[in-house]
Amino acid sequence: MPHFGLIDEDALGPVEGPLMRAKLHIRGGRRRFERGKFTDGILAVYDALCSAMQWYIAAPERMRKLRVKKSDDLLNDRNLYAVLVRSRVLDGSFDFEEMNALVARALSEEIRDFDWRGFMGRLVPVFTQLGVMPFDEKILPEEKPEPFLKKPAS
């Protein structure tokens, strides 16, 4: 994942850790898409979305404003997304079920053809509504070379 070796999430804490992870995975997902690594990009951006939602609820002042039912499991990403829509943090225009189906596909097969620009275009408003975007990539830790990009020895 794009954050390995760049941050210590535990040291950053329950609020700043998920926020930094989300930003690193947004950047890392975009870079993977640009390199044609669609499967890896989808998984990185999905992790960014889940981290962004966890960041949002980690702050008590934001959590208090949510309309949470006793039956809501905020550790379940699908349920958390629904709570954020119900609470009007998110407008609900993003199809989270479609994203889950895409992630399931990415976990079962290599995706070789993908409209990643359109995909990111649908996700940017979600990250913006959550308060994660926009951000200055210059404040993020510098990326390390990605080992999966190296060609295997023959």
DSSP file with accessible surface (Angstrom, degrees, kcal/mol):
  #  RESIDUE AA STRUCTURE BP1 BP2  ACC     N-H-->O    O-->H-N    N-H-->O    O-->H-N    TCO  KAPPA ALPHA  PHI   PSI    X-CA   Y-CA   Z-CA
    1    1 A M    >         0   0   80      0, 0.0     3,-1.6     0, 0.0    24,-0.0   0.000 360.0 360.0 360.0 153.8    0.0    0.0    0.0
    2    2 A P  T 3   +     0   0   12      0, 0.0   142,-0.2     0, 0.0    42,-0.0   0.612 360.0  53.2 -63.2 -12.7    1.2    3.5   -0.7
    3    3 A H  T >> S+     0   0   10      3,-0.1     3,-2.3     2,-0.1     4,-1.2   0.604  73.4 123.6-100.0  -8.7    1.7    4.5    2.9
    4    4 A F  T <4 S+     0   0  138     -3,-1.6     4,-0.1     1,-0.3     0, 0.0  -0.269  88.3   1.5 -58.4 125.8    4.0    1.6    4.0
    5    5 A G  T 34 S+     0   0   59      2,-0.4    -1,-0.3     1,-0.1     3,-0.1   0.380 116.7  84.1  81.4  -5.5    7.2    2.9    5.4
    6    6 A L  T <4 S+     0   0   30     -3,-2.3     2,-0.3     1,-0.2    -2,-0.2   0.743  95.4  18.0 -99.2 -28.5    6.2    6.6    5.0
    7    7 A I     <  -     0   0   32     -4,-1.2     2,-0.7   134,-0.0    -2,-0.4  -0.960  59.6-134.0-140.6 159.1    4.2    7.1    8.2
    8    8 A D     >  -     0   0   97     -2,-0.3     4,-2.0     1,-0.2     5,-0.2  -0.906  22.4-170.8-111.2  96.2    3.6    5.6   11.6
    9    9 A E  H  > S+     0   0   52     -2,-0.7     4,-1.6     1,-0.2     8,-0.2   0.866  83.4  54.5 -58.7 -38.3   -0.2    5.6   11.8
   10   10 A D  H  4 S+     0   0  149      1,-0.2    -1,-0.2     2,-0.2     3,-0.2   0.919 108.9  47.7 -63.1 -41.7   -0.2    4.7   15.5
   11   11 A A  H  4 S+     0   0   78      1,-0.2    -1,-0.2    -3,-0.2    -2,-0.2   0.859 109.6  53.6 -67.5 -34.1    2.1    7.6   16.4
   12   12 A L  H  X S-     0   0   71     -4,-2.0     4,-0.6     1,-0.2     3,-0.3   0.784 108.7-138.1 -70.5 -28.6   -0.1   10.0   14.4
   13   13 A G  H  X  -     0   0   21     -4,-1.6     4,-2.0     3,-0.2    -1,-0.2  -0.192  30.8 -54.5  96.3 175.7   -3.1    8.9   16.3
   14   14 A P  H  4 S+     0   0  107      0, 0.0    -1,-0.2     0, 0.0    44,-0.1   0.635 132.3  35.7 -71.7 -13.5   -6.8    8.0   15.5
   15   15 A V  H  > S+     0   0   41     -3,-0.3     4,-1.4    43,-0.1    -2,-0.2   0.841 124.1  34.8-101.6 -56.9   -7.5   11.3   13.8
   16   16 A E  H  X S+     0   0  100     -4,-0.6     4,-2.6     1,-0.2     5,-0.3   0.826 111.5  63.1 -71.8 -29.6   -4.3   12.3   11.9
   17   17 A G  H  X S+     0   0    0     -4,-2.0     4,-2.6    -8,-0.2     5,-0.2   0.970 107.1  40.2 -60.6 -55.9   -3.3    8.7   11.1
   18   18 A P  H  > S+     0   0   22      0, 0.0     4,-2.6     0, 0.0    -1,-0.2   0.862 114.7  54.9 -63.3 -32.0   -6.3    7.9    8.9
   19   19 A L  H  X S+     0   0   16     -4,-1.4     4,-2.3     2,-0.2    -2,-0.2   0.955 111.0  43.1 -65.5 -47.4   -6.2   11.4    7.3
   20   20 A M  H  X S+     0   0   42     -4,-2.6     4,-2.7     1,-0.2     5,-0.2   0.919 113.9  52.0 -65.1 -40.3   -2.6   11.0    6.3
   21   21 A R  H  X S+     0   0   52     -4,-2.6     4,-2.4    -5,-0.3     5,-0.2   0.931 109.1  50.5 -60.3 -45.1   -3.3    7.5    5.1
   22   22 A A  H  X S+     0   0    0     -4,-2.6     4,-2.2     1,-0.2    -2,-0.2   0.941 112.1  46.7 -59.0 -46.9   -6.2    8.7    3.0
   23   23 A K  H  X S+     0   0   33     -4,-2.3     4,-2.4     1,-0.2     5,-0.2   0.918 112.6  49.1 -64.0 -43.0   -4.1   11.4    1.4
   24   24 A L  H  X S+     0   0    0     -4,-2.7     4,-3.1     1,-0.2    -1,-0.2   0.890 112.8  48.3 -64.1 -36.2   -1.2    9.1    0.6
   25   25 A H  H  X S+     0   0    0     -4,-2.4     4,-2.6    -5,-0.2    -1,-0.2   0.824 108.5  53.2 -77.5 -28.9   -3.5    6.5   -0.9
   26   26 A I  H  X S+     0   0    0     -4,-2.2     4,-2.4    -5,-0.2    -2,-0.2   0.962 115.4  41.1 -64.2 -50.4   -5.2    9.2   -3.1
   27   27 A R  H  X S+     0   0   10     -4,-2.4     4,-2.4     1,-0.2    -2,-0.2   0.947 118.0  47.1 -61.6 -47.5   -1.8   10.2   -4.4
   28   28 A G  H  X S+     0   0    0     -4,-3.1     4,-2.2    -5,-0.2    -1,-0.2   0.890 111.2  51.2 -64.4 -38.4   -0.6    6.6   -4.7
   29   29 A G  H  X S+     0   0    0     -4,-2.6     4,-2.6     2,-0.2    -1,-0.2   0.938 110.1  49.6 -63.6 -44.6   -3.8    5.5   -6.4
   30   30 A R  H  X S+     0   0   63     -4,-2.4     4,-2.5     1,-0.2    -2,-0.2   0.917 111.1  49.4 -60.0 -43.9   -3.6    8.3   -9.0
   31   31 A R  H  X S+     0   0   73     -4,-2.4     4,-1.2     1,-0.2    -1,-0.2   0.874 110.4  50.4 -65.5 -37.5    0.1    7.4   -9.7
   32   32 A R  H  <>S+     0   0   17     -4,-2.2     5,-2.7     2,-0.2     3,-0.3   0.916 109.7  50.8 -66.2 -41.6   -0.8    3.8  -10.1
   33   33 A F  H ><5S+     0   0    2     -4,-2.6     3,-2.0     1,-0.2    -2,-0.2   0.930 107.3  53.7 -59.0 -45.4   -3.6    4.7  -12.5
   34   34 A E  H 3<5S+     0   0  121     -4,-2.5    -1,-0.2     1,-0.3    -2,-0.2   0.804 109.0  49.7 -59.9 -29.3   -1.2    6.8  -14.5
   35   35 A R  T 3<5S-     0   0  114     -4,-1.2    -1,-0.3    -3,-0.3    -2,-0.2   0.357 120.7-108.5 -89.6   1.5    1.1    3.8  -14.8
   36   36 A G  T < 5S+     0   0   35     -3,-2.0     2,-1.6    -4,-0.2     3,-0.2   0.592  78.3 134.4  81.4  10.9   -1.7    1.6  -16.0
   37   37 A K     >< +     0   0   67     -5,-2.7     4,-2.4     1,-0.2     5,-0.2  -0.541  22.4 161.4 -90.0  68.8   -1.8   -0.4  -12.7
   38   38 A F  H  >  +     0   0   30     -2,-1.6     4,-2.7    73,-0.4     5,-0.2   0.886  66.4  51.4 -64.6 -43.0   -5.5   -0.2  -12.5
   39   39 A T  H  > S+     0   0    8     72,-0.6     4,-2.1    -3,-0.2    -1,-0.2   0.957 114.3  43.7 -60.0 -49.0   -6.1   -3.0  -10.0
   40   40 A D  H  > S+     0   0   51      1,-0.2     4,-2.4     2,-0.2    -2,-0.2   0.882 113.5  52.4 -64.5 -37.5   -3.6   -1.6   -7.6
   41   41 A G  H  X S+     0   0    0     -4,-2.4     4,-2.6     2,-0.2     5,-0.2   0.919 108.1  50.3 -65.4 -42.6   -5.0    1.9   -8.1
   42   42 A I  H  X S+     0   0    0     -4,-2.7     4,-2.4     1,-0.2    -2,-0.2   0.938 112.9  46.2 -60.5 -46.6   -8.6    0.8   -7.4
   43   43 A L  H  X S+     0   0   37     -4,-2.1     4,-2.2    -5,-0.2    -1,-0.2   0.898 112.8  49.9 -66.4 -38.5   -7.6   -0.9   -4.2
   44   44 A A  H  X S+     0   0    0     -4,-2.4     4,-2.1     2,-0.2    -1,-0.2   0.929 112.8  45.9 -65.5 -43.3   -5.5    2.1   -3.1
   45   45 A V  H  X S+     0   0    0     -4,-2.6     4,-2.4     2,-0.2    -2,-0.2   0.875 110.4  53.7 -70.8 -34.7   -8.3    4.6   -3.7
   46   46 A Y  H  X S+     0   0   42     -4,-2.4     4,-2.5    -5,-0.2    -1,-0.2   0.938 109.2  48.7 -62.3 -44.9  -10.8    2.3   -2.0
   47   47 A D  H  X S+     0   0   32     -4,-2.2     4,-2.8     1,-0.2    -2,-0.2   0.894 108.9  54.6 -60.9 -38.0   -8.5    2.3    1.1
   48   48 A A  H  X S+     0   0    0     -4,-2.1     4,-2.6     2,-0.2    -1,-0.2   0.920 108.6  48.1 -60.6 -43.4   -8.3    6.1    0.8
   49   49 A L  H  X S+     0   0    0     -4,-2.4     4,-2.3     2,-0.2    -2,-0.2   0.941 113.0  46.7 -64.0 -46.0  -12.1    6.3    0.9
   50   50 A C  H  X S+     0   0   12     -4,-2.5     4,-2.3     1,-0.2    -2,-0.2   0.917 114.2  48.3 -63.3 -41.4  -12.4    4.0    3.9
   51   51 A S  H  X S+     0   0   11     -4,-2.8     4,-2.7    -5,-0.2    -1,-0.2   0.895 109.8  52.6 -65.0 -39.5   -9.6    5.9    5.7
   52   52 A A  H  X S+     0   0    0     -4,-2.6     4,-2.2    -5,-0.2    -2,-0.2   0.908 109.9  48.2 -63.7 -40.6  -11.2    9.2    4.9
   53   53 A M  H  X S+     0   0    0     -4,-2.3     4,-1.8     2,-0.2    -2,-0.2   0.917 112.3  48.6 -67.3 -40.2  -14.5    8.1    6.4
   54   54 A Q  H  X S+     0   0   53     -4,-2.3     4,-1.1     1,-0.2    -2,-0.2   0.897 110.2  52.4 -66.1 -38.1  -12.8    6.7    9.5
   55   55 A W  H >X S+     0   0   22     -4,-2.7     4,-0.7     1,-0.2     3,-0.6   0.930 106.1  55.0 -59.8 -43.5  -10.9   10.0    9.9
   56   56 A Y  H >< S+     0   0   33     -4,-2.2     3,-0.7     1,-0.3    -2,-0.2   0.918 112.8  39.8 -59.0 -45.0  -14.2   11.9    9.6
   57   57 A I  H 3< S+     0   0   22     -4,-1.8    -1,-0.3     1,-0.2    -2,-0.2   0.611  99.1  77.3 -83.3  -9.1  -15.8   10.0   12.5
   58   58 A A  H << S+     0   0   34     -4,-1.1    -1,-0.2    -3,-0.6    -2,-0.2   0.770  78.6  80.2 -71.2 -24.3  -12.6   10.0   14.7
   59   59 A A  S XX S-     0   0    3     -4,-0.7     4,-2.6    -3,-0.7     3,-1.0  -0.739  76.1-145.9 -86.8 121.1  -13.1   13.6   15.7
   60   60 A P  H 3> S+     0   0   77      0, 0.0     4,-2.4     0, 0.0     5,-0.2   0.851  96.9  58.0 -55.6 -36.3  -15.6   13.9   18.5
   61   61 A E  H 34 S+     0   0   98      1,-0.2     4,-0.4     2,-0.2    -4,-0.1   0.839 113.1  39.3 -66.3 -30.8  -17.0   17.2   17.3
   62   62 A R  H X4 S+     0   0   43     -3,-1.0     3,-0.9    -6,-0.2     4,-0.4   0.878 112.6  56.1 -81.7 -39.0  -17.9   15.7   13.9
   63   63 A M  H >< S+     0   0   60     -4,-2.6     3,-1.6     1,-0.2    -2,-0.2   0.884 100.2  59.5 -59.9 -40.0  -19.1   12.4   15.4
   64   64 A R  T 3< S+     0   0  183     -4,-2.4    -1,-0.2     1,-0.3    -2,-0.2   0.777 101.0  56.2 -61.6 -25.9  -21.6   14.2   17.6
   65   65 A K  T <  S+     0   0  161     -3,-0.9    -1,-0.3    -4,-0.4    -2,-0.2   0.550  87.3 102.8 -84.9  -7.2  -23.3   15.7   14.5
   66   66 A L  S <  S-     0   0   17     -3,-1.6     2,-1.2    -4,-0.4    18,-0.1  -0.485  73.1-129.7 -82.2 148.5  -24.0   12.3   12.9
   67   67 A R        +     0   0  136     16,-0.4     2,-0.5    -2,-0.2    19,-0.1  -0.746  41.4 173.2 -95.3  86.9  -27.3   10.6   12.9
   68   68 A V        -     0   0   61     -2,-1.2     2,-0.2    -5,-0.1    -2,-0.0  -0.844  20.4-150.1-103.7 131.0  -26.2    7.2   14.1
   69   69 A K    >   -     0   0  117     -2,-0.5     3,-1.8     1,-0.1    14,-0.0  -0.621  28.6-113.2 -91.6 157.1  -28.7    4.4   15.0
   70   70 A K  T 3  S+     0   0  218      1,-0.3    -1,-0.1    -2,-0.2    -2,-0.0   0.827 118.0  54.5 -58.2 -32.0  -28.0    1.8   17.7
   71   71 A S  T 3  S+     0   0  103      2,-0.1     2,-0.3     0, 0.0    -1,-0.3   0.548  83.0 112.2 -81.4  -6.7  -27.9   -0.8   15.0
   72   72 A D    <   -     0   0   23     -3,-1.8     2,-0.8     1,-0.1    -4,-0.0  -0.521  54.8-155.2 -73.7 128.9  -25.2    1.0   12.9
   73   73 A D    >   -     0   0   85     -2,-0.3     3,-1.5     1,-0.1     7,-0.3  -0.886   6.4-170.3-102.4 102.8  -21.8   -0.6   12.7
   74   74 A L  T 3  S+     0   0   28     -2,-0.8    -1,-0.1     1,-0.3   -17,-0.1   0.549  82.6  64.9 -75.9  -4.6  -19.4    2.2   12.0
   75   75 A L  T 3  S+     0   0  140      5,-0.0     2,-0.7    -3,-0.0    -1,-0.3   0.561  84.7  84.9 -89.0  -9.4  -16.6   -0.3   11.4
   76   76 A N  S <> S-     0   0   69     -3,-1.5     4,-3.0     1,-0.2     5,-0.2  -0.844  73.6-151.4 -92.3 116.2  -18.5   -1.6    8.4
   77   77 A D  H  > S+     0   0   40     -2,-0.7     4,-2.6     1,-0.2     5,-0.2   0.873  93.9  51.8 -60.0 -40.1  -17.6    0.7    5.5
   78   78 A R  H  > S+     0   0  118      2,-0.2     4,-1.9     1,-0.2    -1,-0.2   0.937 114.2  43.7 -61.7 -44.8  -20.9    0.2    3.6
   79   79 A N  H  > S+     0   0   43      2,-0.2     4,-2.4     1,-0.2    -2,-0.2   0.908 112.0  52.9 -68.9 -40.3  -22.8    1.1    6.8
   80   80 A L  H  X S+     0   0    0     -4,-3.0     4,-2.6    -7,-0.3    -2,-0.2   0.918 107.2  52.2 -62.4 -42.2  -20.6    4.0    7.6
   81   81 A Y  H  X S+     0   0   19     -4,-2.6     4,-2.2     1,-0.2    -1,-0.2   0.938 109.4  50.2 -58.1 -44.5  -21.1    5.5    4.1
   82   82 A A  H  X S+     0   0   44     -4,-1.9     4,-3.0     1,-0.2    -2,-0.2   0.897 109.7  50.8 -62.2 -39.4  -24.9    5.2    4.6
   83   83 A V  H  X S+     0   0    0     -4,-2.4     4,-2.5     2,-0.2   -16,-0.4   0.922 109.4  50.5 -64.0 -42.4  -24.6    7.0    8.0
   84   84 A L  H  <>S+     0   0    0     -4,-2.6     5,-2.4     2,-0.2     6,-1.6   0.871 113.4  45.7 -66.0 -34.0  -22.6    9.8    6.4
   85   85 A V  H ><5S+     0   0   45     -4,-2.2     3,-1.8     4,-0.2    -2,-0.2   0.944 112.5  50.1 -70.9 -47.1  -25.2   10.1    3.6
   86   86 A R  H 3<5S+     0   0   54     -4,-3.0    -2,-0.2     1,-0.3    -1,-0.2   0.866 111.4  49.7 -58.0 -35.7  -28.1   10.0    6.2
   87   87 A S  T 3<5S-     0   0   19     -4,-2.5    -1,-0.3    -5,-0.2    -2,-0.2   0.424 114.3-120.4 -84.9  -0.1  -26.3   12.7    8.2
   88   88 A R  T < 5S+     0   0  209     -3,-1.8    -3,-0.2     2,-0.3    -2,-0.1   0.715  82.1 119.9  65.1  24.8  -25.9   14.8    5.1
   89   89 A V  S   <S+     0   0   25     -5,-2.4     2,-0.4    -6,-0.2    -4,-0.2   0.871  82.6  34.9 -74.8 -41.8  -22.1   14.9    5.3
   90   90 A L  S    S-     0   0    4     -6,-1.6    -2,-0.3    -9,-0.2    -1,-0.2  -0.882  79.2-138.4-111.6 145.5  -22.2   13.2    1.9
   91   91 A D        -     0   0   98     -2,-0.4    -1,-0.1    -3,-0.1    -6,-0.1   0.581  36.1-125.4 -81.6  -8.1  -24.7   13.9   -0.8
   92   92 A G  S    S+     0   0   33    -11,-0.1     4,-0.1     1,-0.1    -1,-0.1   0.517  75.0 122.3  80.9   5.5  -25.1   10.3   -1.8
   93   93 A S        +     0   0   92      2,-0.1     2,-0.3    29,-0.0    -1,-0.1   0.745  53.2  84.6 -75.1 -20.9  -24.4   10.8   -5.5
   94   94 A F  S    S-     0   0   15      1,-0.1     2,-1.2    29,-0.1     3,-0.1  -0.648  82.6-130.0 -81.5 136.1  -21.5    8.4   -5.4
   95   95 A D     >  +     0   0   83     -2,-0.3     4,-1.7     1,-0.2     5,-0.1  -0.710  27.0 179.1 -90.6  94.4  -22.5    4.8   -5.9
   96   96 A F  H  > S+     0   0    8     -2,-1.2     4,-2.5     1,-0.2    -1,-0.2   0.851  80.5  56.6 -66.0 -33.5  -20.8    3.0   -3.0
   97   97 A E  H  > S+     0   0   93      2,-0.2     4,-2.2     1,-0.2    -1,-0.2   0.888 105.1  51.6 -66.0 -37.7  -22.2   -0.4   -4.1
   98   98 A E  H  > S+     0   0  102      2,-0.2     4,-2.2     1,-0.2    -1,-0.2   0.902 109.4  51.0 -63.5 -39.4  -20.7    0.0   -7.5
   99   99 A M  H  X S+     0   0    3     -4,-1.7     4,-2.7     2,-0.2    -2,-0.2   0.926 108.3  51.4 -64.0 -43.4  -17.4    0.7   -5.8
  100  100 A N  H  X S+     0   0   25     -4,-2.5     4,-2.5     1,-0.2    -1,-0.2   0.904 110.2  49.4 -60.5 -40.6  -17.7   -2.4   -3.7
  101  101 A A  H  X S+     0   0   63     -4,-2.2     4,-2.3     2,-0.2    -1,-0.2   0.902 110.9  50.0 -64.9 -40.1  -18.4   -4.5   -6.9
  102  102 A L  H  X S+     0   0   25     -4,-2.2     4,-2.7     2,-0.2    -2,-0.2   0.912 110.7  49.4 -65.0 -41.1  -15.3   -2.9   -8.5
  103  103 A V  H  X S+     0   0   14     -4,-2.7     4,-2.1     2,-0.2    -2,-0.2   0.928 109.6  51.6 -64.3 -43.5  -13.2   -3.8   -5.5
  104  104 A A  H  X S+     0   0   56     -4,-2.5     4,-0.9     1,-0.2    -1,-0.2   0.915 111.7  47.6 -59.3 -41.4  -14.4   -7.3   -5.5
  105  105 A R  H >X S+     0   0  101     -4,-2.3     4,-1.9     1,-0.2     3,-0.9   0.925 110.0  52.2 -64.2 -43.3  -13.5   -7.6   -9.2
  106  106 A A  H 3< S+     0   0    6     -4,-2.7    -1,-0.2     1,-0.3    -2,-0.2   0.819 108.1  52.3 -64.0 -30.7  -10.1   -6.1   -8.6
  107  107 A L  H 3< S+     0   0  125     -4,-2.1    -1,-0.3     1,-0.2    -2,-0.2   0.709 116.3  39.4 -77.1 -18.5   -9.5   -8.7   -5.9
  108  108 A S  H << S+     0   0   91     -4,-0.9     2,-0.3    -3,-0.9    -2,-0.2   0.605 123.6  16.3-107.2 -15.4  -10.4  -11.5   -8.2
  109  109 A E  S  < S-     0   0   98     -4,-1.9     2,-0.5    -5,-0.1    -1,-0.2  -0.990  77.8 -99.4-154.2 158.6   -8.8  -10.5  -11.5
  110  110 A E        -     0   0   87     -2,-0.3     2,-0.6    -3,-0.1    -4,-0.1  -0.710  36.3-141.7 -80.2 124.8   -6.3   -8.1  -13.0
  111  111 A I        +     0   0    1     -2,-0.5   -72,-0.6     1,-0.1   -73,-0.4  -0.801  26.6 171.2 -92.4 120.8   -8.1   -5.1  -14.5
  112  112 A R        +     0   0  198     -2,-0.6     2,-0.4     1,-0.2    -1,-0.1   0.621  64.4  42.5-106.5 -18.0   -6.5   -4.1  -17.7
  113  113 A D        +     0   0  143      2,-0.0     2,-0.3     3,-0.0    -1,-0.2  -0.981  69.3 149.5-135.4 122.4   -8.9   -1.5  -19.2
  114  114 A F        -     0   0   32     -2,-0.4     2,-1.8    -3,-0.1     3,-0.2  -0.974  48.3-130.4-159.2 133.6  -10.4    1.1  -16.9
  115  115 A D     >  +     0   0  107     -2,-0.3     4,-2.0     1,-0.2     5,-0.1  -0.591  39.3 165.2 -83.1  77.7  -11.7    4.7  -17.1
  116  116 A W  H  >  +     0   0   29     -2,-1.8     4,-3.0     1,-0.2     5,-0.2   0.838  68.8  58.0 -70.2 -29.4   -9.8    5.9  -14.1
  117  117 A R  H  > S+     0   0  174     -3,-0.2     4,-2.3     2,-0.2    -1,-0.2   0.931 109.3  44.8 -65.7 -42.8  -10.2    9.6  -14.8
  118  118 A G  H  > S+     0   0   22      2,-0.2     4,-1.5     1,-0.2    -2,-0.2   0.909 113.3  51.8 -64.4 -40.8  -14.0    9.2  -14.8
  119  119 A F  H  X S+     0   0    5     -4,-2.0     4,-1.4     1,-0.2     3,-0.5   0.947 112.3  44.2 -60.4 -49.7  -13.7    7.1  -11.6
  120  120 A M  H  X S+     0   0   12     -4,-3.0     4,-2.7     1,-0.2    -1,-0.2   0.871 107.8  60.4 -65.7 -34.4  -11.6    9.7   -9.9
  121  121 A G  H  < S+     0   0   47     -4,-2.3    -1,-0.2    -5,-0.2    -2,-0.2   0.839 107.5  45.3 -61.4 -31.8  -14.0   12.4  -11.1
  122  122 A R  H  < S+     0   0  111     -4,-1.5     4,-0.4    -3,-0.5    -1,-0.2   0.769 116.0  47.0 -80.5 -25.2  -16.8   10.7   -9.2
  123  123 A L  H >X S+     0   0    0     -4,-1.4     4,-2.3     2,-0.2     3,-0.6   0.808  93.7  72.8 -87.5 -31.4  -14.7   10.2   -6.1
  124  124 A V  H 3X S+     0   0   53     -4,-2.7     4,-2.6     1,-0.3     5,-0.2   0.908  95.5  53.0 -54.4 -43.0  -13.2   13.7   -5.8
  125  125 A P  H 3> S+     0   0   51      0, 0.0     4,-2.9     0, 0.0    -1,-0.3   0.883 108.2  51.6 -61.5 -33.2  -16.5   15.2   -4.6
  126  126 A V  H <> S+     0   0    2     -3,-0.6     4,-2.2    -4,-0.4    -2,-0.2   0.955 111.4  45.8 -66.1 -48.2  -16.7   12.6   -1.9
  127  127 A F  H  X>S+     0   0    0     -4,-2.3     5,-2.2     1,-0.2     6,-1.3   0.872 114.3  50.2 -62.2 -34.8  -13.2   13.3   -0.6
  128  128 A T  H ><5S+     0   0   67     -4,-2.6     3,-0.7    -5,-0.3    -2,-0.2   0.930 108.8  50.0 -69.1 -45.8  -14.1   17.0   -0.8
  129  129 A Q  H 3<5S+     0   0   60     -4,-2.9    -2,-0.2     1,-0.3    -1,-0.2   0.868 110.3  51.4 -61.9 -34.2  -17.3   16.6    1.1
  130  130 A L  H 3<5S-     0   0    2     -4,-2.2    -1,-0.3    -5,-0.2    -2,-0.2   0.706 116.6-117.2 -74.1 -20.0  -15.5   14.7    3.8
  131  131 A G  T <<5S+     0   0   49     -4,-0.8    -3,-0.2    -3,-0.7    -2,-0.1   0.562  86.3 111.0  94.7  10.4  -12.9   17.5    4.0
  132  132 A V      < +     0   0    2     -5,-2.2    -4,-0.2    -6,-0.2    -5,-0.1   0.828  61.4  91.3 -85.0 -35.1   -9.9   15.4    2.9
  133  133 A M        +     0   0   27     -6,-1.3    -2,-0.2    -9,-0.2     2,-0.1  -0.851  59.7  42.6-113.6 154.5   -9.5   17.2   -0.5
  134  134 A P  S    S+     0   0  119      0, 0.0     2,-0.3     0, 0.0   -10,-0.0   0.603  73.5 155.0 -77.4 161.2   -8.1   19.4   -1.7
  135  135 A F        -     0   0   37     -2,-0.1     2,-0.7  -112,-0.1    -3,-0.0  -0.980  46.8-108.1-147.9 157.2   -4.6   19.1   -0.2
  136  136 A D    >   -     0   0   85     -2,-0.3     3,-1.9     1,-0.2     4,-0.3  -0.783  19.5-155.5 -89.2 114.3   -1.1   20.0   -1.2
  137  137 A E  G >  S+     0   0   55     -2,-0.7     3,-1.4     1,-0.3    -1,-0.2   0.736  88.1  74.2 -62.2 -20.4    0.8   17.0   -2.2
  138  138 A K  G 3  S+     0   0  185      1,-0.3    -1,-0.3    -3,-0.0     4,-0.1   0.723  89.8  58.3 -66.3 -20.7    4.1   18.8   -1.3
  139  139 A I  G <  S+     0   0  107     -3,-1.9    -1,-0.3     2,-0.1    -2,-0.2   0.595  89.9  93.0 -84.8  -8.3    3.2   18.3    2.4
  140  140 A L  S <  S-     0   0   12     -3,-1.4     3,-0.1    -4,-0.3  -120,-0.0  -0.492  91.5 -93.1 -82.4 151.8    3.1   14.6    2.1
  141  141 A P        -     0   0   40      0, 0.0    -1,-0.1     0, 0.0     2,-0.1  -0.323  53.2 -95.9 -58.5 145.3    6.1   12.4    2.7
  142  142 A E        -     0   0  172      1,-0.1     2,-0.1    -3,-0.1    -4,-0.0  -0.391  43.3-109.5 -65.6 139.7    8.1   11.7   -0.4
  143  143 A E        -     0   0   36     -3,-0.1    -1,-0.1    -2,-0.1  -140,-0.1  -0.396  24.6-137.9 -69.6 147.1    7.2    8.4   -2.1
  144  144 A K        -     0   0  129   -142,-0.2    -1,-0.1     1,-0.1  -138,-0.0  -0.692  41.2 -81.2 -96.1 155.6    9.7    5.6   -2.1
  145  145 A P        -     0   0  118      0, 0.0    -1,-0.1     0, 0.0     3,-0.1  -0.288  50.0-118.2 -55.9 141.2   10.3    3.5   -5.2
  146  146 A E    >   -     0   0   17      1,-0.2     3,-1.6    -3,-0.1     4,-0.4  -0.740  14.7-151.7 -88.7 119.8    7.5    0.9   -5.5
  147  147 A P  G >  S+     0   0  100      0, 0.0     3,-1.3     0, 0.0    -1,-0.2   0.826  92.0  63.4 -62.4 -28.4    8.9   -2.6   -5.4
  148  148 A F  G 3  S+     0   0   73      1,-0.3    -2,-0.0    -3,-0.1     0, 0.0   0.655  93.8  63.9 -73.3 -10.4    6.0   -4.0   -7.5
  149  149 A L  G <  S+     0   0   62     -3,-1.6    -1,-0.3     2,-0.1     2,-0.1   0.686  81.4  98.0 -82.8 -18.4    7.1   -1.8  -10.5
  150  150 A K  S <  S-     0   0  156     -3,-1.3     3,-0.0    -4,-0.4     0, 0.0  -0.454  82.3-116.0 -68.8 142.9   10.4   -3.6  -10.7
  151  151 A K        -     0   0  193     -2,-0.1    -1,-0.1     1,-0.1     3,-0.1  -0.591  35.1-107.2 -77.7 138.6   10.6   -6.3  -13.4
  152  152 A P        -     0   0  117      0, 0.0     2,-0.1     0, 0.0    -1,-0.1  -0.333  39.9 -98.1 -64.4 148.2   11.1   -9.8  -12.0
  153  153 A A              0   0  107      1,-0.1    -3,-0.0    -3,-0.0     0, 0.0  -0.418 360.0 360.0 -65.9 139.3   14.6  -11.3  -12.5
  154  154 A S              0   0  170     -2,-0.1    -1,-0.1    -3,-0.1    -3,-0.0  -0.593 360.0 360.0-101.3 360.0   14.6  -13.7  -15.5
